[in-house]
Amino acid sequence: AQTVTQSQPEMSVQEAETVTLSCTYDTSESDYYLFWYKQPPSRQMILVIRQEAYKQQNATENRFSVNFQKAAKSFSLKISDSQLGDAAMYFCAYLAGGATNKLIFGTGTLLAVQP
Amino acid sequence: EPEVTQTPSHQVTQMGQEVILRCVPISNHLYFYWYRQILGQKVEFLVSFYNNEISEKSEIFDDQFSVERPDGSNFTLKIRSTKLEDSAMYFCASTPDRNQPQHFGDGTRLSIL
């Protein structure tokens, strides 16, 4: 069964600095998708970034980028120039290609941004 | 930008009562999902729905749970006889294609007393 592991329950970063959140996953599939979702205190789940496993190029979305290492099954999120509004719970999620529909989430990393 | 909307935002129910959580997915989306998040825990998949039928469900989604798309816009989750352990945040999500990102609603916080 596929699993997603986030080994950092909490992280802290100074405003304007860079922080990297870790995620590893376990799968025997070759076709899959990876996502980072942000959940601020308002509780809404917001998509941050998406990576297709068949793409070697790391996804980038403004200040957010990923380091996707397929062989190592690692998918870390880098947040550059951190802002106070980045404070939230961040979830890494896996979606297998093919017939299944379900997202498998990690346990989350709570990011605090210090002014 | 279109959003997934969920009502109510908070539902308080006595144990053993039936509860219906409502969702309006984004209008051109075809795949619909329910997830739940027990306080302090990770988000867990409950069920996916496509073409007016359940396409996948987890072991959590037992006979107490059911889903329905009663009309062209609403997608509901019913819990027939609620238990204390059903207390959680329930998220609805939708996507136009199952390989596209799922868009989540704000969630319904269900509290069972």
Interface residues (C-beta under 8 A of the other chain):
Chain A: Y33 F35 Y37 S42 R43 Q44 M45 I46 L47 R50 F91 A93 L95 G97 T100 N101 K102 L103 I104 F105 G106 T107 G108
Chain B: Y31 Y33 Y35 Q41 K42 V43 E44 F45 S48 Y50 S55 E56 S58 M89 F91 A93 R98 N99 P101 Q102 H103 F104 G105 D106 G107 R109
